[in-house]
């Protein structure tokens, strides 16, 4: 979980900086990676809760 939250925070910050400078950077990709990790973890957690 901390890895996903770090990627979301770091990616969102860099995405805002990239948009303000009108550049293409890695911030958007890092933000999407963090969101994908978070969704993957939540799906696994809900699957375990439903199975119980």
CHARMM-style PDB file with segment names, atoms N, HN, CA, C and O in Angstrom:
ATOM      1  N   UNK     1       0.816  -1.198   0.000  1.00  0.00      PROA
ATOM      2  CA  UNK     1       0.000   0.000   0.000  1.00  0.00      PROA
ATOM      3  C   UNK     1       0.859   1.260   0.000  1.00  0.00      PROA
ATOM      4  O   UNK     1       0.553   2.195  -0.741  1.00  0.00      PROA
ATOM      5  N   UNK     2       1.920   1.322   0.801  1.00  0.00      PROA
ATOM      6  HN  UNK     2       2.168   0.563   1.403  1.00  0.00      PROA
ATOM      7  CA  UNK     2       2.723   2.547   0.787  1.00  0.00      PROA
ATOM      8  C   UNK     2       3.343   2.818  -0.588  1.00  0.00      PROA
ATOM      9  O   UNK     2       3.528   3.974  -0.966  1.00  0.00      PROA
ATOM     10  N   UNK     3       3.661   1.763  -1.329  1.00  0.00      PROA
ATOM     11  HN  UNK     3       3.511   0.824  -1.022  1.00  0.00      PROA
ATOM     12  CA  UNK     3       4.244   1.943  -2.657  1.00  0.00      PROA
ATOM     13  C   UNK     3       3.236   2.595  -3.597  1.00  0.00      PROA
ATOM     14  O   UNK     3       3.592   3.484  -4.370  1.00  0.00      PROA
ATOM     15  N   UNK     4       2.000   2.162  -3.534  1.00  0.00      PROA
ATOM     16  HN  UNK     4       1.712   1.440  -2.906  1.00  0.00      PROA
ATOM     17  CA  UNK     4       0.958   2.735  -4.388  1.00  0.00      PROA
ATOM     18  C   UNK     4       0.711   4.196  -4.034  1.00  0.00      PROA
ATOM     19  O   UNK     4       0.592   5.038  -4.924  1.00  0.00      PROA
ATOM     20  N   UNK     5       0.635   4.503  -2.738  1.00  0.00      PROA
ATOM     21  HN  UNK     5       0.733   3.818  -2.016  1.00  0.00      PROA
ATOM     22  CA  UNK     5       0.389   5.877  -2.325  1.00  0.00      PROA
ATOM     23  C   UNK     5       1.556   6.783  -2.688  1.00  0.00      PROA
ATOM     24  O   UNK     5       1.350   7.933  -3.078  1.00  0.00      PROA
ATOM     25  N   UNK     6       2.784   6.277  -2.564  1.00  0.00      PROA
ATOM     26  HN  UNK     6       2.952   5.343  -2.247  1.00  0.00      PROA
ATOM     27  CA  UNK     6       3.954   7.054  -2.958  1.00  0.00      PROA
ATOM     28  C   UNK     6       3.930   7.350  -4.455  1.00  0.00      PROA
ATOM     29  O   UNK     6       4.195   8.476  -4.875  1.00  0.00      PROA
ATOM     30  N   UNK     7       3.614   6.336  -5.257  1.00  0.00      PROA
ATOM     31  HN  UNK     7       3.399   5.420  -4.916  1.00  0.00      PROA
ATOM     32  CA  UNK     7       3.558   6.533  -6.713  1.00  0.00      PROA
ATOM     33  C   UNK     7       2.464   7.530  -7.092  1.00  0.00      PROA
ATOM     34  O   UNK     7       2.657   8.347  -7.992  1.00  0.00      PROA
ATOM     35  N   UNK     8       1.323   7.470  -6.418  1.00  0.00      PROA
ATOM     36  HN  UNK     8       1.166   6.806  -5.687  1.00  0.00      PROA
ATOM     37  CA  UNK     8       0.236   8.407  -6.710  1.00  0.00      PROA
ATOM     38  C   UNK     8       0.653   9.826  -6.360  1.00  0.00      PROA
ATOM     39  O   UNK     8       0.472  10.740  -7.164  1.00  0.00      PROA
ATOM     40  N   UNK     9       1.211  10.021  -5.168  1.00  0.00      PROA
ATOM     41  HN  UNK     9       1.359   9.279  -4.515  1.00  0.00      PROA
ATOM     42  CA  UNK     9       1.604  11.370  -4.736  1.00  0.00      PROA
ATOM     43  C   UNK     9       2.729  11.925  -5.599  1.00  0.00      PROA
ATOM     44  O   UNK     9       2.656  13.066  -6.055  1.00  0.00      PROA
ATOM     45  N   UNK    10       3.760  11.134  -5.824  1.00  0.00      PROA
ATOM     46  HN  UNK    10       3.820  10.207  -5.453  1.00  0.00      PROA
ATOM     47  CA  UNK    10       4.904  11.580  -6.618  1.00  0.00      PROA
ATOM     48  C   UNK    10       4.498  11.821  -8.071  1.00  0.00      PROA
ATOM     49  O   UNK    10       4.914  12.806  -8.681  1.00  0.00      PROA
ATOM     50  N   UNK    11       3.688  10.921  -8.621  1.00  0.00      PROA
ATOM     51  HN  UNK    11       3.351  10.121  -8.125  1.00  0.00      PROA
ATOM     52  CA  UNK    11       3.231  11.066 -10.004  1.00  0.00      PROA
ATOM     53  C   UNK    11       2.320  12.260 -10.184  1.00  0.00      PROA
ATOM     54  O   UNK    11       2.422  12.967 -11.187  1.00  0.00      PROA
ATOM     55  N   UNK    12       1.419  12.502  -9.222  1.00  0.00      PROA
ATOM     56  HN  UNK    12       1.335  11.927  -8.408  1.00  0.00      PROA
ATOM     57  CA  UNK    12       0.515  13.651  -9.323  1.00  0.00      PROA
ATOM     58  C   UNK    12       1.299  14.957  -9.261  1.00  0.00      PROA
ATOM     59  O   UNK    12       1.011  15.893 -10.007  1.00  0.00      PROA
ATOM     60  N   UNK    13       2.287  15.022  -8.373  1.00  0.00      PROA
ATOM     61  HN  UNK    13       2.521  14.262  -7.767  1.00  0.00      PROA
ATOM     62  CA  UNK    13       3.117  16.218  -8.284  1.00  0.00      PROA
ATOM     63  C   UNK    13       3.870  16.499  -9.570  1.00  0.00      PROA
ATOM     64  O   UNK    13       3.892  17.631 -10.053  1.00  0.00      PROA
ATOM     65  N   UNK    14       4.480  15.478 -10.114  1.00  0.00      PROA
ATOM     66  HN  UNK    14       4.463  14.559  -9.722  1.00  0.00      PROA
ATOM     67  CA  UNK    14       5.218  15.662 -11.369  1.00  0.00      PROA
ATOM     68  C   UNK    14       4.284  15.938 -12.540  1.00  0.00      PROA
ATOM     69  O   UNK    14       4.644  16.663 -13.467  1.00  0.00      PROA
ATOM     70  N   UNK    15       3.097  15.367 -12.500  1.00  0.00      PROA
ATOM     71  HN  UNK    15       2.805  14.778 -11.746  1.00  0.00      PROA
ATOM     72  CA  UNK    15       2.127  15.624 -13.567  1.00  0.00      PROA
ATOM     73  C   UNK    15       1.710  17.096 -13.577  1.00  0.00      PROA
ATOM     74  O   UNK    15       1.596  17.710 -14.638  1.00  0.00      PROA
ATOM     75  N   UNK    16       1.485  17.651 -12.390  1.00  0.00      PROA
ATOM     76  HN  UNK    16       1.578  17.152 -11.528  1.00  0.00      PROA
ATOM     77  CA  UNK    16       1.119  19.067 -12.300  1.00  0.00      PROA
ATOM     78  C   UNK    16       2.267  19.943 -12.787  1.00  0.00      PROA
ATOM     79  O   UNK    16       2.044  20.921 -13.501  1.00  0.00      PROA
ATOM     80  N   UNK    17       3.485  19.600 -12.406  1.00  0.00      PROA
ATOM     81  HN  UNK    17       3.666  18.805 -11.825  1.00  0.00      PROA
ATOM     82  CA  UNK    17       4.651  20.371 -12.856  1.00  0.00      PROA
ATOM     83  C   UNK    17       4.794  20.279 -14.371  1.00  0.00      PROA
ATOM     84  O   UNK    17       5.058  21.280 -15.038  1.00  0.00      PROA
ATOM     85  N   UNK    18       4.618  19.076 -14.909  1.00  0.00      PROA
ATOM     86  HN  UNK    18       4.404  18.263 -14.367  1.00  0.00      PROA
ATOM     87  CA  UNK    18       4.726  18.896 -16.367  1.00  0.00      PROA
ATOM     88  C   UNK    18       3.664  19.701 -17.108  1.00  0.00      PROA
ATOM     89  O   UNK    18       3.952  20.304 -18.142  1.00  0.00      PROA
ATOM     90  N   UNK    19       2.443  19.715 -16.588  1.00  0.00      PROA
ATOM     91  HN  UNK    19       2.210  19.226 -15.748  1.00  0.00      PROA
ATOM     92  CA  UNK    19       1.368  20.459 -17.240  1.00  0.00      PROA
ATOM     93  C   UNK    19       1.607  21.970 -17.146  1.00  0.00      PROA
ATOM     94  O   UNK    19       1.288  22.699 -18.085  1.00  0.00      PROA
ATOM     95  N   UNK    20       2.156  22.445 -16.040  1.00  0.00      PROA
ATOM     96  HN  UNK    20       2.415  21.853 -15.277  1.00  0.00      PROA
ATOM     97  CA  UNK    20       2.398  23.882 -15.907  1.00  0.00      PROA
ATOM     98  C   UNK    20       3.512  24.341 -16.833  1.00  0.00      PROA
ATOM     99  O   UNK    20       3.500  25.481 -17.297  1.00  0.00      PROA
ATOM    100  N   UNK    21       4.478  23.465 -17.109  1.00  0.00      PROA
ATOM    101  HN  UNK    21       4.488  22.539 -16.732  1.00  0.00      PROA
ATOM    102  CA  UNK    21       5.571  23.800 -18.033  1.00  0.00      PROA
ATOM    103  C   UNK    21       5.258  23.386 -19.464  1.00  0.00      PROA
ATOM    104  O   UNK    21       6.063  23.621 -20.366  1.00  0.00      PROA
ATOM    105  N   UNK    22       4.105  22.774 -19.681  1.00  0.00      PROA
ATOM    106  HN  UNK    22       3.451  22.583 -18.948  1.00  0.00      PROA
ATOM    107  CA  UNK    22       3.666  22.272 -20.986  1.00  0.00      PROA
ATOM    108  C   UNK    22       4.706  21.326 -21.585  1.00  0.00      PROA
ATOM    109  O   UNK    22       5.126  21.463 -22.734  1.00  0.00      PROA
ATOM    110  N   UNK    23       5.097  20.372 -20.763  1.00  0.00      PROA
ATOM    111  HN  UNK    23       4.756  20.260 -19.829  1.00  0.00      PROA
ATOM    112  CA  UNK    23       6.063  19.366 -21.180  1.00  0.00      PROA
ATOM    113  C   UNK    23       5.430  17.983 -21.069  1.00  0.00      PROA
ATOM    114  O   UNK    23       4.420  17.798 -20.391  1.00  0.00      PROA
ATOM    115  N   UNK    24       6.035  17.033 -21.736  1.00  0.00      PROA
ATOM    116  HN  UNK    24       6.856  17.183 -22.287  1.00  0.00      PROA
ATOM    117  CA  UNK    24       5.641  15.636 -21.592  1.00  0.00      PROA
ATOM    118  C   UNK    24       6.674  14.967 -20.710  1.00  0.00      PROA
ATOM    119  O   UNK    24       7.859  14.942 -21.042  1.00  0.00      PROA
ATOM    120  N   UNK    25       6.230  14.423 -19.587  1.00  0.00      PROA
ATOM    121  HN  UNK    25       5.268  14.443 -19.317  1.00  0.00      PROA
ATOM    122  CA  UNK    25       7.148  13.766 -18.670  1.00  0.00      PROA
ATOM    123  C   UNK    25       6.592  12.439 -18.211  1.00  0.00      PROA
ATOM    124  O   UNK    25       5.668  11.884 -18.806  1.00  0.00      PROA
ATOM    125  N   UNK    26       7.178  11.945 -17.139  1.00  0.00      PROA
ATOM    126  HN  UNK    26       7.929  12.396 -16.656  1.00  0.00      PROA
ATOM    127  CA  UNK    26       6.790  10.635 -16.627  1.00  0.00      PROA
ATOM    128  C   UNK    26       5.748  10.726 -15.526  1.00  0.00      PROA
ATOM    129  O   UNK    26       5.327   9.689 -15.013  1.00  0.00      PROA
ATOM    130  N   UNK    27       5.319  11.904 -15.146  1.00  0.00      PROA
ATOM    131  HN  UNK    27       5.661  12.746 -15.563  1.00  0.00      PROA
ATOM    132  CA  UNK    27       4.383  12.064 -14.036  1.00  0.00      PROA
ATOM    133  C   UNK    27       3.053  11.373 -14.264  1.00  0.00      PROA
ATOM    134  O   UNK    27       2.529  10.722 -13.361  1.00  0.00      PROA
ATOM    135  N   UNK    28       2.510  11.505 -15.442  1.00  0.00      PROA
ATOM    136  HN  UNK    28       2.935  12.034 -16.176  1.00  0.00      PROA
ATOM    137  CA  UNK    28       1.232  10.860 -15.753  1.00  0.00      PROA
ATOM    138  C   UNK    28       1.326   9.348 -15.704  1.00  0.00      PROA
ATOM    139  O   UNK    28       0.412   8.680 -15.219  1.00  0.00      PROA
ATOM    140  N   UNK    29       2.425   8.807 -16.203  1.00  0.00      PROA
ATOM    141  HN  UNK    29       3.167   9.350 -16.596  1.00  0.00      PROA
ATOM    142  CA  UNK    29       2.600   7.350 -16.192  1.00  0.00      PROA
ATOM    143  C   UNK    29       2.784   6.837 -14.773  1.00  0.00      PROA
ATOM    144  O   UNK    29       2.281   5.769 -14.425  1.00  0.00      PROA
ATOM    145  N   UNK    30       3.503   7.593 -13.955  1.00  0.00      PROA
ATOM    146  HN  UNK    30       3.912   8.461 -14.237  1.00  0.00      PROA
ATOM    147  CA  UNK    30       3.696   7.183 -12.570  1.00  0.00      PROA
ATOM    148  C   UNK    30       2.389   7.266 -11.787  1.00  0.00      PROA
ATOM    149  O   UNK    30       2.118   6.426 -10.928  1.00  0.00      PROA
ATOM    150  N   UNK    31       1.591   8.268 -12.083  1.00  0.00      PROA
ATOM    151  HN  UNK    31       1.810   8.950 -12.780  1.00  0.00      PROA
ATOM    152  CA  UNK    31       0.278   8.394 -11.455  1.00  0.00      PROA
ATOM    153  C   UNK    31      -0.610   7.212 -11.835  1.00  0.00      PROA
ATOM    154  O   UNK    31      -1.273   6.633 -10.974  1.00  0.00      PROA
ATOM    155  N   UNK    32      -0.628   6.856 -13.096  1.00  0.00      PROA
ATOM    156  HN  UNK    32      -0.090   7.326 -13.796  1.00  0.00      PROA
ATOM    157  CA  UNK    32      -1.423   5.699 -13.536  1.00  0.00      PROA
ATOM    158  C   UNK    32      -0.916   4.396 -12.931  1.00  0.00      PROA
ATOM    159  O   UNK    32      -1.710   3.515 -12.599  1.00  0.00      PROA
ATOM    160  N   UNK    33       0.399   4.268 -12.787  1.00  0.00      PROA
ATOM    161  HN  UNK    33       1.043   4.983 -13.056  1.00  0.00      PROA
ATOM    162  CA  UNK    33       0.962   3.070 -12.162  1.00  0.00      PROA
ATOM    163  C   UNK    33       0.505   2.960 -10.718  1.00  0.00      PROA
ATOM    164  O   UNK    33       0.118   1.881 -10.268  1.00  0.00      PROA
ATOM    165  N   UNK    34       0.545   4.057  -9.994  1.00  0.00      PROA
ATOM    166  HN  UNK    34       0.859   4.933 -10.359  1.00  0.00      PROA
ATOM    167  CA  UNK    34       0.094   4.044  -8.606  1.00  0.00      PROA
ATOM    168  C   UNK    34      -1.373   3.698  -8.483  1.00  0.00      PROA
ATOM    169  O   UNK    34      -1.764   2.938  -7.597  1.00  0.00      PROA
ATOM    170  N   UNK    35      -2.188   4.252  -9.369  1.00  0.00      PROA
ATOM    171  HN  UNK    35      -1.869   4.869 -10.089  1.00  0.00      PROA
ATOM    172  CA  UNK    35      -3.618   3.934  -9.342  1.00  0.00      PROA
ATOM    173  C   UNK    35      -3.864   2.477  -9.694  1.00  0.00      PROA
ATOM    174  O   UNK    35      -4.737   1.836  -9.108  1.00  0.00      PROA
ATOM    175  N   UNK    36      -3.103   1.945 -10.646  1.00  0.00      PROA
ATOM    176  HN  UNK    36      -2.394   2.465 -11.122  1.00  0.00      PROA
ATOM    177  CA  UNK    36      -3.253   0.537 -11.023  1.00  0.00      PROA
ATOM    178  C   UNK    36      -2.865  -0.377  -9.869  1.00  0.00      PROA
ATOM    179  O   UNK    36      -3.542  -1.374  -9.617  1.00  0.00      PROA
ATOM    180  N   UNK    37      -1.781  -0.051  -9.164  1.00  0.00      PROA
ATOM    181  HN  UNK    37      -1.231   0.759  -9.369  1.00  0.00      PROA
ATOM    182  CA  UNK    37      -1.371  -0.852  -8.009  1.00  0.00      PROA
ATOM    183  C   UNK    37      -2.451  -0.808  -6.936  1.00  0.00      PROA
ATOM    184  O   UNK    37      -2.777  -1.834  -6.338  1.00  0.00      PROA
ATOM    185  N   UNK    38      -3.001   0.366  -6.690  1.00  0.00      PROA
ATOM    186  HN  UNK    38      -2.736   1.199  -7.175  1.00  0.00      PROA
ATOM    187  CA  UNK    38      -4.036   0.518  -5.667  1.00  0.00      PROA
ATOM    188  C   UNK    38      -5.285  -0.282  -6.021  1.00  0.00      PROA
ATOM    189  O   UNK    38      -5.841  -0.964  -5.160  1.00  0.00      PROA
ATOM    190  N   UNK    39      -5.731  -0.210  -7.262  1.00  0.00      PROA
ATOM    191  HN  UNK    39      -5.279   0.344  -7.962  1.00  0.00      PROA
ATOM    192  CA  UNK    39      -6.912  -0.962  -7.695  1.00  0.00      PROA
ATOM    193  C   UNK    39      -6.651  -2.465  -7.589  1.00  0.00      PROA
ATOM    194  O   UNK    39      -7.517  -3.219  -7.145  1.00  0.00      PROA
ATOM    195  N   UNK    40      -5.461  -2.895  -7.995  1.00  0.00      PROA
ATOM    196  HN  UNK    40      -4.758  -2.282  -8.356  1.00  0.00      PROA
ATOM    197  CA  UNK    40      -5.110  -4.313  -7.904  1.00  0.00      PROA
ATOM    198  C   UNK    40      -5.162  -4.801  -6.462  1.00  0.00      PROA
ATOM    199  O   UNK    40      -5.679  -5.883  -6.186  1.00  0.00      PROA
ATOM    200  N   UNK    41      -4.627  -4.003  -5.544  1.00  0.00      PROA
ATOM    201  HN  UNK    41      -4.206  -3.124  -5.768  1.00  0.00      PROA
ATOM    202  CA  UNK    41      -4.629  -4.390  -4.133  1.00  0.00      PROA
ATOM    203  C   UNK    41      -6.042  -4.399  -3.554  1.00  0.00      PROA
ATOM    204  O   UNK    41      -6.380  -5.286  -2.771  1.00  0.00      PROA
ATOM    205  N   UNK    42      -6.868  -3.426  -3.929  1.00  0.00      PROA
ATOM    206  HN  UNK    42      -6.593  -2.706  -4.566  1.00  0.00      PROA
ATOM    207  CA  UNK    42      -8.238  -3.377  -3.413  1.00  0.00      PROA
ATOM    208  C   UNK    42      -9.078  -4.530  -3.941  1.00  0.00      PROA
ATOM    209  O   UNK    42      -9.893  -5.089  -3.207  1.00  0.00      PROA
ATOM    210  N   UNK    43      -8.890  -4.892  -5.203  1.00  0.00      PROA
ATOM    211  HN  UNK    43      -8.228  -4.438  -5.799  1.00  0.00      PROA
ATOM    212  CA  UNK    43      -9.621  -6.027  -5.765  1.00  0.00      PROA
ATOM    213  C   UNK    43      -9.247  -7.309  -5.021  1.00  0.00      PROA
ATOM    214  O   UNK    43     -10.119  -8.113  -4.693  1.00  0.00      PROA
ATOM    215  N   UNK    44      -7.955  -7.500  -4.756  1.00  0.00      PROA
ATOM    216  HN  UNK    44      -7.247  -6.847  -5.022  1.00  0.00      PROA
ATOM    217  CA  UNK    44      -7.529  -8.675  -4.009  1.00  0.00      PROA
ATOM    218  C   UNK    44      -8.081  -8.691  -2.596  1.00  0.00      PROA
ATOM    219  O   UNK    44      -8.479  -9.744  -2.097  1.00  0.00      PROA
ATOM    220  N   UNK    45      -8.108  -7.535  -1.946  1.00  0.00      PROA
ATOM    221  HN  UNK    45      -7.784  -6.680  -2.352  1.00  0.00      PROA
ATOM    222  CA  UNK    45      -8.625  -7.460  -0.588  1.00  0.00      PROA
ATOM    223  C   UNK    45     -10.124  -7.754  -0.559  1.00  0.00      PROA
ATOM    224  O   UNK    45     -10.590  -8.517   0.287  1.00  0.00      PROA
ATOM    225  N   UNK    46     -10.883  -7.150  -1.484  1.00  0.00      PROA
ATOM    226  HN  UNK    46     -10.504  -6.530  -2.171  1.00  0.00      PROA
ATOM    227  CA  UNK    46     -12.318  -7.407  -1.528  1.00  0.00      PROA
ATOM    228  C   UNK    46     -12.609  -8.863  -1.876  1.00  0.00      PROA
ATOM    229  O   UNK    46     -13.584  -9.428  -1.380  1.00  0.00      PROA
ATOM    230  N   UNK    47     -11.792  -9.472  -2.711  1.00  0.00      PROA
ATOM    231  HN  UNK    47     -11.000  -9.013  -3.114  1.00  0.00      PROA
ATOM    232  CA  UNK    47     -11.984 -10.879  -3.040  1.00  0.00      PROA
ATOM    233  C   UNK    47     -11.832 -11.734  -1.782  1.00  0.00      PROA
ATOM    234  O   UNK    47     -12.610 -12.662  -1.561  1.00  0.00      PROA
ATOM    235  N   UNK    48     -10.833 -11.420  -0.963  1.00  0.00      PROA
ATOM    236  HN  UNK    48     -10.202 -10.666  -1.142  1.00  0.00      PROA
ATOM    237  CA  UNK    48     -10.648 -12.173   0.287  1.00  0.00      PROA
ATOM    238  C   UNK    48     -11.804 -11.946   1.251  1.00  0.00      PROA
ATOM    239  O   UNK    48     -12.233 -12.882   1.926  1.00  0.00      PROA
ATOM    240  N   UNK    49     -12.311 -10.734   1.325  1.00  0.00      PROA
ATOM    241  HN  UNK    49     -11.962  -9.974   0.777  1.00  0.00      PROA
ATOM    242  CA  UNK    49     -13.414 -10.435   2.232  1.00  0.00      PROA
ATOM    243  C   UNK    49     -14.687 -11.158   1.788  1.00  0.00      PROA
ATOM    244  O   UNK    49     -15.425 -11.684   2.621  1.00  0.00      PROA
ATOM    245  N   UNK    50     -14.944 -11.185   0.488  1.00  0.00      PROA
ATOM    246  HN  UNK    50     -14.345 -10.758  -0.189  1.00  0.00      PROA
ATOM    247  CA  UNK    50     -16.128 -11.865  -0.023  1.00  0.00      PROA
ATOM    248  C   UNK    50     -16.049 -13.374   0.194  1.00  0.00      PROA
ATOM    249  O   UNK    50     -17.066 -14.007   0.474  1.00  0.00      PROA
ATOM    250  N   UNK    51     -14.860 -13.959   0.069  1.00  0.00      PROA
ATOM    251  HN  UNK    51     -14.033 -13.444  -0.159  1.00  0.00      PROA
ATOM    252  CA  UNK    51     -14.693 -15.407   0.256  1.00  0.00      PROA
ATOM    253  C   UNK    51     -14.899 -15.831   1.695  1.00  0.00      PROA
ATOM    254  O   UNK    51     -15.230 -16.990   1.944  1.00  0.00      PROA
ATOM    255  N   UNK    52     -14.714 -14.938   2.648  1.00  0.00      PROA
ATOM    256  HN  UNK    52     -14.445 -13.996   2.446  1.00  0.00      PROA
ATOM    257  CA  UNK    52     -14.855 -15.319   4.069  1.00  0.00      PROA
ATOM    258  C   UNK    52     -16.270 -15.545   4.485  1.00  0.00      PROA
ATOM    259  OT1 UNK    52     -16.528 -15.868   5.645  1.00  0.00      PROA
TER     260      UNK     52
END
